[in-house]
Amino acid sequence: MPENINPQIAQKAEALRKALHRHNYRYYVLDDPEISDAEYDRMMQELKQLEENYPQLASPDSPTARVGAPPLEKFDTVAHTVPMLSLDNGFNDEDILDFDRRVKRNLDKQSNILYTAEPKMDGVAVELIYENGKLLTASTRGDGLTGEVITANVKTINAVPLVMQTDSPSPIPSRLEIRGEVFIGLDAFRKFNEERIEQELPPFANPRNAAAGSLRQLHSKITATRPLEIFFYGIGIVEDLAFESHWELLKSLKNWGFRINPFIRPTIRIKEVLNYYRELSEKRHQLPYDIDGIVVKVDDISLQQRLGATSRSPRWAVAYKFKAIQETTALEAIEVQVGRTGVLTPVAQLKPVSVGGVMVSRATLHNEDEIEKKDIRIGDKVLVQRAGDVIPEIVKVIASKRDGSETQFKMPKSCPVCDSPVIRMAGESATRCINSSCSAQLKERIKHFTSKRAFDIDGLGDKLVDQLVDENLLSSFADIFSLDEEIIKNLERMGAKSAANLVNAIEQSKSIVFARFLYALGIRHAGEHVSALLGDHFPDLHTLMNCSREELEAVEGIGPIVADSIASFFKQERNQRIIRLILDCGVKLETASRKKTGKLKDKVFVLTGTLESITRSQAKELIKAASGKVSGSVSGNTDYLVAGESPGSKLNKAKELGVAVIDEAGFKELFG
């Protein structure tokens, strides 16, 4: 116990640490939480406050260590006690049957061998070392013999236990070297890339690259903002314990608090391995993360030891790779699109080709530098890839198929939409149209303004926005709130009912959370995260609009470039005028001053069925604004089930558990 600390305070901090580690285990490993997210956050905040008030209580294995550490100048290196070898690959059934025959031959066995098969994650391999149940170091695979030390970065991954579970049936080993695969889920990757694009940062090509780049950040506070996950799959060494089978090992890892893949298939024969491969091959596009095959391992560890390894791979394991999601096609043209900030983006028009079961005819080329780096020319034969649902990209040009008819691409000197001059600032890769009245920019700004995470106006789709701008019915954000139902119903593909529904949706959207309003404005470098920081920090729009760059920089999480962009935006008379017009149309902002208080604080809501007079997004924002929590499933922790039309099975579950059920009218009354 630290000196000069009240024993009760020290015991409280230790109890909070143990409880948080346990709740982390139940949430990420067992998928069976015992408390709400709000309660978890309260406990974390309480522990953080104790450690700040009494620095002697700080511990490297405290849950608060996940927020990130001071930046490093460079990564140290560490040797792996047991090399992290590569796997031999198989590409068809015969390759895997050959592997089975080699295993039997090397073991001099004729009987069937049992295997454990698991998904082959398309991520980044890491090794974590625990001593007496506490995380000591973490490192990358590196060259298999030596890796880079990334302990602070790995600690930011919520699914990584900082201390092992002591109530496990298996005793805690004095030393454990465990291997895992760090990855980013597909939904999180899409959102992450969208945020980077909004901040005018280059998007990552695929989730694996994003995970690798996140793990190699010298500043772990950056890593802490990345949506990293992990599955554990094996060990280097473990002291004081021995396991008979790989499956027994994996079950012990789970008991100790390590997350293993739920799709692992244990103790199966070789024909079942082939069936498992086909089953997972069909499921792969439905999974929430990328996999590129399966890994097949001899289950009996004594047999693994007898088989041994070559200098590069174990003889007891093999990877059965899926067919590559890459195809060759022709690049027929390059079209230049104009975004809401005026950035010109070249897009490849491809001869349609099926990639991973999806027909691809377009692929982003990002910018002029990317085209030059890959030496992409119109008319080239190119290799296109698509990982999961990621936007298709051109991997490379097949230069050997050129016949001399290909032509170089040059970025236009004027905007392809409004014919205004374009510029490229020194130090930037982006070329921009400098005409803020360009109709292409206006269309994209309005689409952003009305999107799901902004004003969320149902019925105002991309084609209708294009039509309204082309018909001169929309020239600014404010015009949206003055659209005439009689005029709208006469537009192409519209009618009286569609027009009435749209006008009603616009009216509903007028009550909006402050942070969503800021995000909707499309301020450069101010995506959802920054908008949320501003919405939480400033009491109202007037205060924000009149603050200085220095005041903005004082907000935790906002740097000088972002602060300069926000301050510049609000200083422009044109932007001030548009905001005044929007508010004059009756738009009301739910500001931060209405948050964090009231009887609904920490209450857990589940929404089910169709809501008539409010969108689900608006309902969620109301709940969050009152410091409530939205959950996707009904449990004993649920306080309210909001049941709209056709509520489904969640209603039955709520009744079984005695959860309060309210209809839409009750919900609106609850929130005043």
N, C-alpha and C positions, 0 to 999 in steps of 0.2 A: 504494500500500500504506500503511495507517495507520502512523503513527510509533509507535516504542516497542513494536512487536508482533513477536514472533518470526516470521520469514518463513514458516516451515513451518506455523505455526498459521494465519496469514492465507491461505496457499495451501490448507490443509485446508478452511477455511470456504468459500472460493470454489468449491472442487471439490464440496463438499456442495450448495451452492446450485445449481450447474449441473446436478448429477445429479438433484436433486429436481425442478427445472423440467422436465427431460427426462422423468422418470418420470410427472410430472403430465400431460404432453402425451400420452404413450403410453396412460395410463389413461383420460383423459377425451375425448381427440380421436380417437385411433386405436382405442380399446377393445381394446388389445393390450398389457397390462402385462408387464414383464420381471421384476418382483420381487414378492414377497408384500406384503400390507398391513403385516404385522408388520415386515418389513425396511424399508419406507418409514417407518413410525413410528419405528424405531430411528434412522434417518438424520436425521429431523426433530428428534428429541430431542437428538441429538448436536450438530446445528447450533444449536439453541436454547441449549444449555448453553455452547457456545463464545461466542455473542453475549452471553450474560449475564455470562460471566467477563471478556470483552473488549468492552465497549460500543462501542469504536472500530470494531469489525467490523460493527456493525449497518448495514443497508442498506434503503432504502424498497422495494426490489424483492426482498427476501429472502422465501422461502416462509414464514418465521415471521411475516411481516406480516399473514397471513390471520386471525390470532386476534382482531383488532379493536384499535381505537385509543381514546384517552381520549374522553369524550363531548364533543359540540359544544354550544354555546349556540343556534346556528341554522345553517341551510345558507346558504353563499354561492351566488351565481348566476353563470352564464357564458353568453355568447352562442354559438350554433352558427355556425361558419364558413359552412356550407351548411345552410339551414333543413331541419328534419326535418318534411317535409310529410305531410299525411294522404293516404290513398288514396281514389279514387272507388270506389264499391261497385257490384257487379252481383249480382242476385238470381235470375237464370235464364239459360238458354243464350242467349237472344236478346240480353240485355244484354252478354254477352261477345262475341257475334258483332258487335254494334254497335261495341264497343271495337275489334275487329280491323279493321272497315271504316273507322273514324276514323283509325286508325294508317296504313293504306294510303293513305287520302285525303290526310292531312297530309304523307306522304312522297312522294306522287305515284307510288306503286308498285302494280302489279297482281299481282306475284308473291307467293307465300306468304312470310309473315314467320315467323321462328323465335322461339319464346318459351322461357323457362325458368320453370317453375312450382314452387312450394314450399308446404308447409303454412303456413297463417296462424296463428301461435301466439297463444293467448289469454293474453298476459302483459303485461309493462311494457317499453316501448322505452327503451333507454339508448344513450349515445354514449361511447366510450372513445377517448382520444387517446394515441398512442404517439409518442415522439421517440427516434430512434436505437434502436428496438427495446424501449424500456422504457416501462411504463405511467406516464403523467404525470397525467392527470385522467380522471374519469368523471362523467357528469352524466345527469340525467333528460331526457326529451324536453321536458317543460314545455309551453309554448304553441307549440312548434315552432321558435321563434326564440331563446328563452332557457330554460335549464333550471337545476336545482339541482345543485350539486356534491356528489356522493355517493362520492367516491373511496375513502374508508376502508371504506364498506359494500360496494362492488363487489369490493374486494380479498379479502373473506371468501369469495367464490364460488370454489370449487376449480377450476371449468372456465375461469376467466378467467386467461389467462397474464399473469404479472407482467413477464416478458420474452419476446420473440418468439424462435422457434426460428431459430438462426443457420445451421443446416445445410440450410436450405430451398433448393430449386432456384432460387427467386425471391430476388433480393437484398433485404435489409431496407431499406425506405424511410426517409428521414430523418424523415418525419412521416406518420402514418397516423391518420385519423379513421374509426373503424369503428363500425357500428351493430349492435345485437343486441337480443334479446328475453329478458328475465329471467322465469322462471316457476318454479312448484313442481309436481312430479309428483303424480299422483293418490294413489298409495299413501302418499307422504310427507305429503301434505296431510291425508289421513284420520288418520294417526297423530298428526300435529301437533295437529289439532283435538281428538282424544281426550285428549291430554295437557293441553290447555287446559281442557277440561271437567273433568278430574280435579282440576285446580288451581283449579276454580271461576272460571275466566276465560271471557269470552264467546268462542264459536267464531267463526272467520271464515266469511263467507257462501260464498266460493268461492276457488279457488287464486289467481286474479288479485288479489283484494283482499288476500290474505295476502302475496303477493309485493310488492305496492305498499306495504303497511304495513311490511314488513320492510326495504325499501330506504330508507324515510323515518325510520328510527330515528336519533335523535341520538347514541345510544350504539352504536357499531358492534360491540361485544361481544355485544349482543343479536342483531344481524343475523347474526353468526357462528354462532349456535345455530339459525338457520332453514335449512331444506333447499332453498336457492336453486340453480337451474340456469340455463344460458343457451345459446342458439343465436345465431350471428352470421349476418347476411344481406346486408350491404351496407356501403358507405363514404360518407363525406362527401367528403373529399379524400385523395389519396395523392400524395406528392411523389416525384419522381425516377423514377416508373414510369408506364407506360400499359398498359391492357388492351384487347384487341379485343372481348371478350365478357364478359357477366355470369358465365357458367359458368367461364371462365378465371380471373376474379377470385375466385370462390368457392373454386376449387381452390388458388389461391395463399394464401387466408386459412387454409385447412386446413393447408397446408404450414408456415405461420408459427406454427401452434399454436392456431388458433381453431376452435372446435367448430361445424360446420355440420350442418343437419338431414339425416339419412340418407335421407329420403323425397323429396328434391328430384329433380325430373324435368327434365333439361336438354335444350335445343335440340329442341323439339317444335313441330308445327304446330297450328293452332287447333282442329282436330277432335280431336287427341290431348289438347289441354288439357281439352276437355269430357269426354273419357273419363277423364282423370286425376282430375277433380273427382268424378265418380261413384265411381271406385275408392276415393278417399280418404274420401268421404262414408260408404261402407260400412265402412271400416276405423276410422273416428274413435273409436268406442266401445271398440276394442281397443287403442288407443294408450295409453301410460303417462302422457300429459299431455293437456290440453285444447287443441283447435284449433277455430276457428270459421269456417274456410273455406280457400281457397287464394289465393296471390298470384301473379299472372301478369305477367311482365316481358318486354319486348322484349330479346332476348339480345344483340344487336349494340349495343355502347356508342356507336359513332359515330351510329347511328340514334337512340338515346336522347337524345344531345346535340342532334340536329336537331329532335326532337320537343319538347324543352324541358318547361316546366311552367307551369301557371296559378299564381295567387297562393296556392292551397291544396293542389294536388296535381300530381304528374307526369303528363304525357300518355302516358308509355310504360309505365305499370303500372296494374293494376286489381286489386281484391280481389273474388273471387267467394265470397260469404258463404253458409254453410250455412243451411238453414232453422232459425230460432230454436227452441231446446228450451224453449219456453214454451207453456202451454196455459191456457185459461180453464175454471174449474169452480166449483162451489158449495161454500161452507163450511157444512156441515150441523150441526156441533156442535163444542164445545171441551171436551176431556177433560183432567183434571188428573192427572198422574202424580207419584209420589213416588220420589225417588232414594235412593241409599244414604246420603247425608249429610242426608237429610230435606228437600232442596230440592223445592219444588212446581214442576213444569214444565207449562205449558199446551200441549196438542197439538191441532192442527186436524184434525177428522174431515172429509174431503173426499168429495164425490161422485167415485167412481173415474174417473180420466182417464189416458190414455196420454201420457207425457212422454218423448220421446227413446226410444221403444220399451219403456219400463218403466211398468207400471200403478202409479199413485200414488193412495193413498187417505188418507195422513196427512202432515202437515208440522209440524215443531216451530215453536212460537211464542216460544221462549226464556223470556220472563218478562212480567210485567204491563206493564212500561215499553214493551217492544217492541210490544205490542198497542195501547197508547195512542198511541204514535208513529205507527203506520201506520193508526190508526183502524179496526181490524178488528172487525167485528160478526158475530154468528152469523146466518147467512142471506145474507151477502154473496156476490156474484160476485167471484172473486179470480183474479189471474194467478199461476200457479205455474211455477217453473222448476227445472230439474235439470241441473247441469253435470257431465258424466261420471257418476260414481257418487256424487256428493255428495248428502247428505240433502236431500230436496225442501224448498223454502222458498216462502213466499208473498211475491212481489215487491211487489204492491200490490193495493189494493182498487179495483174498478171502480165508483166511486161513482155514475156516471151510470145504473147499472142497479138502484139501490135503489128499492124500492116502499113503504118505510115499515114493513115487517113485520120488519125486522132488529132484533136485540136486542143491547144492550151486554153485555160480559163483565165479571164481577167475580171476583177471586180469592176463594176460600172463606175463611171465618174459622176453620174447623176442618179437620183433615186428612180428605180424602175416604176414607181407608182405616181409620184408627183413631179418628177423631172427636176427637182431641186438639187443643188450641189451636195455631194457627200464628202465627209472628211474622215481622216484617220489620225487621231491624236498620237503624239510621240509616246512610246512606251505602252500603247494599247494594241491589242490584236483586232479590236472591233472597228469596222467602218460604219459611220452613222449618217443618216439623213438629218440635216440640221433644220428642216422645216417642221416646227411643232404642230402645224395645221395639216400635215400630210394625212390623207384619209386612211392610209394603211395603219399609221400609228394610232389614229383616233379609234379605229375598229378594235385594235388589239387592247387599247387602254379600257375601252368600254367592256370588252369581253372579260378582262381581268376584274373590273369594278363589279360586275354582276355575277362573278363566279361563285362556286360553292363556299369557299372559305372567306369570301368578301360579303357582298350584299345578298348573295344566294337567291337570285330572282328566277324562280321556276318559269320556264316557257320562253325566256329571252335567250335563245340559242345562238350559235355562231352565224348561221345563215340569216336569221332574222336581223341580227345586229348589222351584218353587211348590207342588207336591204334597206334598213332604216337610215344608215349613214349615206348610202348611195342616193336615197330619195330626199336627202337633206332634212330628215326628220330628227336626226340626232347630230348635234355638233359639240356637245359637252356632256359631262356626267349629269348636270342638273336637268337637261332635257328629258332624261329618262322618267323623271317624276311628273312630267307634264304631258306625257304621251296621251293622245286623244283616242278613246275607244272607237269612235265612229270612223276615224281615218285608218286605224290599225286593221279593222275587220275587212277592209277592202284591199289589203295587200295580198300579194301572191302567197298561196298556201295558208292563208288565215281565214277566219270567219267570225261570226258574231260570238260564238261560245269561246273560241280560242282568245279573241281579243278581250272578252270580259274576264277570263281567267288570268290573263297577263296583267291587266290593270289591277286586279285584286291582289296578285302576287307582289306587284310593285308597292301597293299600299301596305301590305304586311311587312315588307322589308324596311320600312321607314324607322322602325325601332331596332337599333343595332348596337352591339357592344363596341365601346370606344376603340379597342385594339383592332377589331375587324374593319372599322371605318378607316383607320390609318392604313391598314394593309390594302384596302380597296383603292386608296388614292394612288397607289403605284409609285411611291417615292423610291427613287433609285437607292439601292443597298438596304432598303427597309422591307424585308420579307416578313413572314409570319412571326418569327422569333423576335426580331427587333421591334415589330409593332406591339407585341405582347409586353415587352420590357417597357416601352413608352406608355402603354395603356395602364400598366401597374404603377408606374412611377409618378405620372403627372395627374393631378386631380381633375383637369378638364382641358378641352381643346384650346381655349384662350391662353392658358398658361404655357402650353407646349408651343403654340405658334409664336409666342413672344420671348421664348428663352434663347439664350446665346449658345454659340458653339461650345463654350467652356462648360455651361450648365448641362448640355447634352452629354459631353464627354464624362461628366461626373456620374452618369448613370452606369452602374456596373454592367459590363457586357457590350458597351458601345464605345468604339474607338474613334480616332480623329477623322478617318475617311467617311464613316457613316454619319458622324455628327455634322461634318461639313455639308454632306448631301442633304440632310434633313433641314438644317438651318437655311440653306440656300433655297430649298423648295418653298418653305413658308415665307421667305422674304419676297418672293416674286408676286407682284400685284395680280398677275393673271390667275395664279393658284389661289390667292386670297379671295378673289372675286368668285371663282367657281365654288369654293367652300361656302361662302356666304349664300350663294344661290341655292346650293344643296340644302342648307339648313332652313332657308326661307321656304322651301318646298315641304317642310314639316318633318324632316329627318331628325330623330331624337337619339342622342348618344347615351348609352348606359356606361357611365364613367366609373373609374376605379374607386371613387369615394363611396359607391354603393356596395362594394364588395366586402368580404371578410367579416360581415356581421350578420345578425339575425338568427331566427329560429331554424333556418335550413342549413346552417354551417355544418359541414361534415356528413350531411344526410346523403344516402346512396339511392339514386334513381335508376330504374330500368324502363326504357321506352319500348312499346310494342304496338303493332297495328298501325293504321293510317290516321294521322291527325289532319283535321279539316281546315282549321283557321290559322294554323301556325305550322311552319316547317319543322322537321325534326332537328335541323341544324340550329334554328332559332330556339327551340326548346332546350337543347343542350347548352347553348350560350347563356340562357336565363339561369339554368341550374348552376353553371360554373360561376356566373356573376354573383350568385348568392353563396359561393363557397361550398356548394354541394358537389357531388361526384356522380358521373354517369357510368354505369356498368353495362356490359353487354349480356349478362346472364343473371338470372334470379338465384339468390342464395340466402342463407340465414342472415347475412349482413345487409340485405336490401331493406331500405326503409319504405320506399314507394314504388309501385308498378304503375306507370301511366299507360292506360289501355285505350287505344283508339279503335277504329273499325277493324274487324278481322284480327283479333289479338294473337291467336295461335296458342301454342303449348305453354308459353311463358305465364299466361293467365292461370292455367291449372297448377303450375308449379308454385306460383305466388299464394294461391289459396291453400295448397297443401302445407306451406311453411308459415301461414298466418301473416303474410306480408300485406300491408295496406294497399288496396287497389283504388286508384282514382281515375275518373274519366277526364276528357279534355277540359270540360267546364270546371271540374275540381282542381285541375292543374293550374288553370288561369286564375282561379280564386286564391289558390295557395300563394301565387306570386303577385297577387294584387293587380 
